[in-house]
Structures are given as C-alpha cells and as structure tokens.
Amino acid sequence: MKRSLINFIKPLVLLMIIAITSIACEKDFVNIESDITGAENFTTNSKMFPFIAYNKKVGPVQTNGLSSYVLGTYNDPNFGLTSAGLVTQIVPNEVDPEFGDNLEVKSVNLYIPYFSTVEGSDDDGNTVYTLDSLFGDASSGYKLSIYKNEYFLRDLDPESDFEETQAYYSNAYTDLNLSAFEGELIYESGTDGFTPSDQYVAIQEVPLDETELEELEDNRAPGLYLDLTNQEFGLNQWKNLLVQADGSTNPNLSSTNNFKNAFRGLIFKVEQIDNNDGNMIFLNINTTSKIDLRYETDLDSTTDERVRNTFSFNFNSNKFNTYETLTSNINLVDGNESTGDNELFLKGFEGSMTIIDLFNGNIVDEDNNTQDAFEYFRAKENQWLINEATLSFYVNLPSENSGSIEPDRVTLYNLNNNAPIIDHFFDSSSNSSDSYNSHLIYSPKLERDENENGVKYKIRLTEHINDILLNDSTNVKLGLFVTSNINYTNTSKIFNTTNDDDINMIPRGSTLAPEGTILHGNTASVPNELKATFEIYYTEPKN
C-alpha cells in the first residue's frame, strides 16, 4: 500500500513542479521581453560554456517490471557480444477448473508474440508482417533451452517489510547462482539453433477421429511458438499439473499462489553457437502470451466419445531478463571526474553512461576577464532571454562499425531526481503511440551523413537552463544515456546501490537498449571541430 501511494503521488508532484516552473518562466520571460521591447535595439547571440563529461560504468541492473523483454544474442561491433535470457513464472488462466474423466494431454505449445507490423496480404490471403524490434542477423541462430525453474520468485521484498516489490537483476546467474536452479529440460532448439520468423504462426492439430494435420482458425502474429512435448519434461508431467493420479483436479490449481509455489516457472537460457553473432528480439509479453495444453476427456459416462479442450497458462506474473557479456571489446570503467574523458561510451544493458557537469570551468567575459562560468551565467538573470540551449556530441566510430547499428536516440536525465530533464515534458512533439518519432524537439534523431553513418546527437535543454537562471534551480549533474524507447521514462535500480549513492538508477529505455555508441568528449586533446559543445542562444538589450 505504501509503495502504491508513493507511485501515485510521484507523477502528481512532478506535474506540479512542471506547472510551477512553466508559470514562473513565463512570467520572467514577459518581464525580460517587455524590457527588450522598450529598448531601441537588442542583439541575439550565443555563447559556448564549459562543462565536464565523463564515463560511468553501469553494473547489473534491475530487469523485472519492464514494458517488454529481450531474448537472444547481439554482437555490437564496438562493445562485443551480449546474451539475454528470461526467467518467468506462469500462472493458470483459470483456478479451480473442472476437467472431465480420463484426461489425456495431446499437445503443449508456448506462444509469445514479437513486435510486428502488418504490411498487407500475400496471394493466398495470408497476412504479411515485418518484425519491428529485431537486432542482428535473423538467420544467425543461437542455442535456446527452456528449463523448469526451481527458484521461487517472491512478489515482495522482505528487506522492505514486504512493502516494496522484489527487485530481480540481470546478473542472476552469479547473484542467485541460477544455474543451480535449472530443473528438467522443457525445450531445446535443434543443431542450427533458434531463429525468429516474420511469418504468421499457423496453429495446427489433428482433429478428433482424424489422422491428418489441419490448420485451425486462430492463426497468430509472428512470435516465439514452441512445441514443448518432446523433451524430458513430457506430456505426463504436464498432465500431472492438471490432475492427480485419481483424475481429480490438482489442488495446486486452487489459487495462483499455490500453483506458483508448486511450479516455479521457466528459465529461457541463451547460448552462442560456434562463432555465430546471433540475433536479439523484443518479446511482447501481453495477454495473448500463453502456454496452451490441448487435452481430451470423455464426453460423458455413457459413450466412448471424447471431447477436446484447452487449458492455458499465462505470463502475467514475475519475470526478468538475465544478461551476460560473452565477449568484450572495450574495458568499460569509471572516467575522470576532474578533467572529463576523451571518449564517451554509451551502452545499454549492463553498460555505460556519461555524467555531465554543466558550467564546470572558467569563461572569458565581455571585458576579456576570466571568471567562473556559473557565476558569469547567474549574473545574466535580468539581462538575457534564453532562446535555446543545446548539448551536441559528435560520433567517434570507425566507418566500418557505424551505420545501421548506431542507436537513433539518446536521452538526458536529472541525476538528482532520476527523471528526464524538464524539456522532455515540455516537448510538444511527444507521441505516445510512436516512440521512434516522439520527443524530436527535445532529442532529435541521430544526424547522419549521406552514407547513413552517424554524425551528431543534439539535446535541447532550454527549459532546464531557464530553470537555473530564472528560478534559482540547482545546477545538478546530468546523465546521458542511450535509449531504445524515449517515451519510457521509468527507471531501473543498479545492483548493490542505495539511495545514498550518487548513481543508483538508469532509465529503463537504457536497460533495454541493445545498441551502443562512442562519442567525442570535450577535453583539450579532442579536435575543436569534434568537441562536444554546450551552447546557449540568448537575446539581450543593447546598452
């Protein structure tokens, strides 16, 4: 209850802050503009300000409670190969079910859809799809195994007196010794490994009293569709989940909690095959995700006729991703807080972020005097109308390692409150249904050259800077992250950190970002034309 109340209040507080800031900024803008309008002349100009940007390594991250999950292997040519597995509970769609007599399980199939777009129909009238969130080579397989999970996933954290949701982290194979909890094998891919398909899933079975397969009418969008009947955990064990030896309903189906304790879920384990790069895909674990058990029972006690039905388990319970770095091309470490770093590494998952300390350094003023940059800026409170403030970062990737593998979006967070800077919320281009084309004013897509190689990222922080100048807001440190979804503003905890640590959260859009990039910093050794810049555009009256 306590956590629910906090979750309800936090967005309200944030909206109040934004509203108050907006009113205050507008009022001060009007005052300044009135002064400018009354003057005979005014000038519009810009000024570069110093800042320090340095790397911060991100350790294992919280991966439960996400909006989607990833599965597979992805080889970033700059950072190396990462695998992503999944641990999930399953729960019955129905509790206290009633089955007929002489139950026999005929098939068990798992289905989890991918994210896909309908493109039309083929000549046979079948729906044609494209996959929306696939990274790497779809034809490059990896080994996929599914084990019965023997580790119980708690809903609530006992260290919070069971008031907060239990956090699960990407390093479960080391932190929880997850390998020791891999039970019976439920599925294993073939020798060529598993590869995703963009074809619709055709649901087939042999009808009662027939011998040939027929296609059912409930065809589904492309997804992970697996036959779970041919491994050491076989049909009889699936049957035992439904009924006891005497044919009565298994008492573990009397409630979801009883079932989760008896059958603790599944471990999706991903392993590299030979030297394959593999591929990684986002799983859309929603209400259509399920495990279907097709079973037959007697129609009644007076006839030999049988009837076929389906009992389903869903994934609407605890689940989390596991990440493992299989190869590493760059040794990610914490950077230099005093001077900044020449190269800035942005990598999702268990990766790296950039910490930005604005106004850190000296500036030469209009009288050619050197003074503290922040004090100089604050002195402009009644003199400048801020038109725009931007941070620009130039890409530092070799041409053979750039192009389509470069992430299109980065995002900037206030590290004091672990939320995006206020410009994110002021952006009129936000689009809740299309994150790829959302918040393009605040954070435009990666600027690319004629060969589609990345050139520059730009972030607008105009409102953030106005808040400092006009409302005496604190000049907090900022965090630059790669993101797979700029609309996804929630955060994930970093393993083994507390509220007392300066960096203890990352955006969940970064938690789920397979791609990474390398940027030039703004140190003295970086060529001037490639230095990261912090520029403020302003208007002021002439004296």
SVG drawing of the C-alpha trace seen along z (x, -y; Angstrom):
<svg xmlns="http://www.w3.org/2000/svg" viewBox="-25 -53 70 99">
<polyline fill="none" stroke="black" stroke-width="0.4" points="0.0,0.0 2.8,-2.4 4.6,-1.8 1.3,-2.2 0.7,-5.5 4.2,-6.7 3.8,-5.6 0.6,-7.6 2.0,-10.7 5.3,-10.9 3.8,-11.8 1.5,-14.3 4.4,-16.1 6.3,-16.1 3.4,-17.7 3.1,-20.3 6.8,-21.2 6.5,-21.4 3.4,-23.7 5.0,-26.0 8.2,-26.2 6.2,-27.0 4.3,-29.8 7.5,-31.2 9.4,-31.0 6.6,-32.6 6.4,-35.5 10.1,-36.2 10.1,-35.9 7.4,-38.5 9.3,-40.9 12.5,-40.5 10.7,-40.7 9.0,-43.9 12.4,-45.4 13.7,-44.4 10.6,-45.7 11.1,-49.0 14.7,-49.3 15.7,-50.8 18.0,-47.9 18.7,-44.4 21.0,-41.7 20.6,-37.9 23.8,-35.9 25.2,-32.7 27.9,-31.7 29.8,-28.5 30.0,-27.4 32.4,-24.8 31.3,-21.5 32.9,-18.2 31.6,-15.0 33.0,-11.6 32.1,-8.0 30.3,-6.0 30.3,-2.2 26.8,-0.7 26.8,2.6 24.0,5.2 20.5,3.6 17.0,4.4 15.2,6.2 11.8,7.1 8.7,5.0 9.7,3.9 7.4,3.0 9.0,5.7 11.8,8.2 14.6,9.2 15.8,12.7 18.9,13.8 22.4,12.6 23.6,9.3 27.1,8.5 27.8,4.8 31.0,4.4 32.3,1.8 31.4,3.3 31.1,7.1 28.6,9.9 25.9,10.0 23.3,12.6 19.8,12.0 17.8,14.8 14.5,14.8 13.2,16.1 9.4,16.1 6.6,17.6 3.5,18.9 0.0,18.9 -3.2,20.7 -5.8,18.7 -8.5,20.3 -8.4,21.5 -10.4,24.5 -11.1,25.8 -13.2,28.8 -11.9,31.5 -13.8,34.5 -12.8,38.1 -9.8,39.9 -7.9,36.7 -5.1,37.1 -2.8,34.2 -2.3,34.2 0.0,31.2 1.7,28.4 2.7,25.2 4.2,21.9 3.4,18.7 4.9,15.2 4.4,12.6 7.1,10.4 6.5,6.7 5.5,6.6 3.7,4.5 1.1,5.7 2.2,5.0 -0.7,6.5 -1.6,9.9 0.0,12.4 -1.6,14.1 -3.2,16.7 -4.8,14.1 -2.3,14.7 -1.3,11.6 2.3,10.4 4.3,8.9 7.6,7.2 9.4,7.5 9.8,4.2 12.4,4.9 15.0,7.3 18.7,6.6 21.4,8.5 21.0,11.2 17.7,13.0 19.2,16.0 22.1,16.4 21.0,18.9 21.7,19.3 21.0,22.2 17.8,21.8 17.0,24.0 14.0,23.8 14.3,25.4 11.8,25.8 12.8,23.2 13.4,24.4 14.0,20.9 10.9,19.3 10.3,15.7 8.9,13.6 6.4,10.8 7.6,8.6 10.9,7.7 11.4,8.9 14.0,6.3 11.3,3.6 9.0,5.4 7.2,6.8 6.0,3.3 8.0,3.0 8.2,5.1 11.1,7.6 13.8,6.5 15.4,9.0 18.7,8.2 20.4,9.0 23.2,10.9 21.0,13.7 23.4,16.4 26.0,15.1 23.9,13.3 21.4,16.1 23.5,18.9 20.7,19.5 22.4,22.5 21.8,24.5 18.1,24.0 17.8,25.2 15.5,28.2 14.2,30.6 14.7,29.6 11.4,28.5 12.6,27.4 15.9,27.3 16.5,25.9 18.0,28.0 21.6,28.1 21.2,25.0 19.8,23.1 16.8,20.9 16.0,18.1 12.9,15.8 10.5,15.8 8.4,12.9 5.8,15.4 2.4,15.7 2.0,18.6 -0.2,21.3 -1.9,23.2 -2.3,26.9 -3.6,30.1 -5.1,33.4 -8.9,33.3 -10.7,35.9 -11.1,39.2 -8.8,37.9 -5.2,38.7 -4.1,35.6 -3.0,32.2 -5.4,29.4 -4.8,25.6 -7.1,24.1 -8.6,20.6 -6.7,18.9 -3.6,18.0 -1.4,15.5 1.0,12.7 4.7,13.7 6.1,14.9 8.0,17.4 6.0,20.5 7.5,23.7 6.4,27.3 7.1,28.4 6.0,32.0 9.2,33.8 11.7,33.3 12.4,35.0 9.6,32.9 6.9,34.7 3.2,34.9 2.6,37.0 4.2,34.3 2.1,31.6 -0.9,33.8 0.2,34.0 -0.1,30.2 -3.8,30.5 -5.0,33.7 -3.9,36.1 -3.5,39.9 -7.2,40.5 -8.2,38.0 -9.3,35.2 -8.2,31.7 -4.7,30.9 -5.2,28.9 -2.3,26.6 -4.7,25.1 -6.9,23.8 -5.1,20.5 -2.3,18.8 -0.1,18.6 -0.4,22.3 0.5,23.0 3.5,20.6 4.9,22.3 4.4,25.8 5.6,25.0 8.0,22.1 8.2,21.2 10.6,21.3 14.2,20.4 14.9,19.4 18.6,19.9 20.5,18.4 24.0,19.7 26.1,18.8 26.5,21.5 30.1,21.7 31.0,18.1 27.5,17.0 26.7,13.4 23.1,14.5 20.2,12.0 18.2,10.4 14.4,9.7 12.0,7.9 9.2,10.1 5.7,8.6 4.6,10.4 1.0,9.5 -2.4,11.0 -2.0,13.2 1.2,14.8 0.4,18.3 1.1,21.9 -1.7,24.0 -2.4,27.5 -4.7,29.3 -6.3,32.2 -9.1,34.8 -11.6,36.2 -14.7,38.4 -17.8,36.7 -19.9,38.5 -20.0,41.8 -22.5,43.4 -20.4,43.2 -16.9,43.7 -16.9,40.3 -14.2,37.8 -14.1,34.1 -11.1,31.8 -10.4,28.6 -7.6,26.2 -6.2,25.2 -3.8,22.2 -1.2,20.7 -0.3,17.0 2.9,15.0 1.1,12.3 3.4,12.7 7.1,12.2 9.6,12.2 13.0,10.7 15.9,10.7 19.3,12.1 22.3,10.5 25.7,12.0 28.7,10.4 30.2,13.1 32.9,11.0 34.1,7.5 36.0,5.2 36.2,2.3 37.1,2.2 34.3,0.1 35.5,-1.8 34.6,-5.0 36.0,-8.1 37.9,-11.2 35.5,-13.5 38.1,-16.3 39.1,-16.6 36.4,-14.6 37.1,-11.9 38.3,-12.0 35.8,-9.3 32.4,-8.8 30.9,-5.3 27.1,-4.9 26.0,-1.3 22.7,0.2 22.0,3.3 25.0,3.6 26.9,0.9 28.0,-2.7 26.6,-6.2 28.0,-9.7 27.8,-12.1 27.7,-15.8 28.6,-18.7 27.4,-21.9 29.3,-25.2 32.3,-23.5 35.2,-25.7 36.1,-29.3 34.9,-31.6 36.2,-34.8 33.7,-37.6 33.0,-40.7 35.8,-42.6 38.2,-39.8 38.4,-38.8 38.4,-35.2 35.8,-34.2 33.8,-31.2 31.4,-30.2 28.5,-29.5 28.8,-32.8 29.0,-34.6 25.9,-32.9 23.9,-33.6 24.8,-37.3 22.8,-37.3 19.5,-36.7 18.0,-40.2 19.9,-40.6 19.4,-37.6 16.3,-36.0 17.3,-32.4 16.2,-31.4 17.7,-27.9 20.3,-25.8 21.9,-22.8 24.3,-20.0 25.9,-18.5 28.0,-15.3 29.9,-14.1 30.1,-10.3 33.5,-8.7 33.0,-5.4 35.1,-3.8 33.1,-3.8 33.1,0.0 31.4,0.1 28.8,-2.6 25.6,-2.9 22.6,-0.8 23.9,0.5 24.0,-3.0 21.2,-3.9 19.0,-6.7 18.1,-8.3 19.8,-9.4 18.2,-10.9 19.3,-13.2 18.3,-12.7 18.4,-14.8 20.5,-12.6 19.2,-14.3 15.6,-13.1 16.3,-10.2 13.9,-11.7 14.3,-13.2 15.1,-16.9 12.0,-19.1 12.5,-19.8 11.3,-16.2 7.9,-17.0 7.6,-20.4 8.2,-18.8 5.0,-19.3 6.2,-16.5 5.7,-13.7 3.8,-10.8 2.7,-8.0 1.9,-5.6 5.2,-6.0 8.2,-6.3 10.6,-6.4 9.1,-9.7 8.4,-11.1 10.2,-14.0 12.0,-15.1 12.3,-18.7 14.0,-17.8 16.1,-14.9 16.3,-14.8 17.3,-11.6 20.9,-10.9 22.1,-13.2 23.6,-11.0 25.7,-11.7 25.0,-10.6 26.2,-7.1 23.9,-6.8 26.8,-6.9 26.1,-8.8 27.5,-12.3 26.0,-14.1 23.5,-13.9 21.8,-17.0 19.9,-17.5 17.9,-20.7 17.9,-21.7 16.4,-25.2 13.8,-24.9 16.4,-23.2 18.7,-26.2 15.9,-28.7 15.0,-27.0 18.5,-27.5 18.7,-31.2 15.2,-32.3 14.1,-30.1 17.4,-29.6 17.2,-25.9 20.2,-23.8 22.8,-23.1 22.6,-19.3 24.7,-16.7 23.0,-15.2 23.2,-11.7 23.3,-10.9 22.0,-7.5 21.3,-5.6 17.6,-4.6 15.5,-2.1 12.3,-4.0 12.5,-7.7 8.9,-7.6 9.9,-5.0 10.9,-7.3 10.7,-4.8 14.0,-3.8 15.7,-0.5 17.8,-0.1 21.6,0.6 22.7,3.7 24.3,3.1 23.5,-0.6 21.4,-2.5 19.7,-5.9 22.9,-7.3 24.8,-6.5 25.1,-9.4 24.2,-7.0 21.7,-4.3 19.2,-4.3 19.2,-4.2 16.3,-4.7 14.5,-1.5 14.9,-2.6 18.6,-2.1 18.1,1.2 16.5,2.5 18.9,0.9 21.0,3.5 22.9,0.9 25.6,-1.4 27.8,-4.2 31.0,-6.1 31.2,-9.9 33.9,-12.5 34.3,-14.3 35.4,-17.9 38.8,-17.6 41.8,-19.5 43.0,-16.6 39.8,-16.4 40.0,-18.4 37.9,-21.6 35.6,-20.6 34.7,-17.3 34.5,-18.6 31.2,-18.2 29.7,-21.6 27.3,-23.3 25.9,-26.4 23.3,-29.0 21.5,-31.2 20.2,-34.4 18.7,-37.9 19.7,-41.0 19.2,-44.7 22.0,-46.9 23.3,-49.5"/>
</svg>
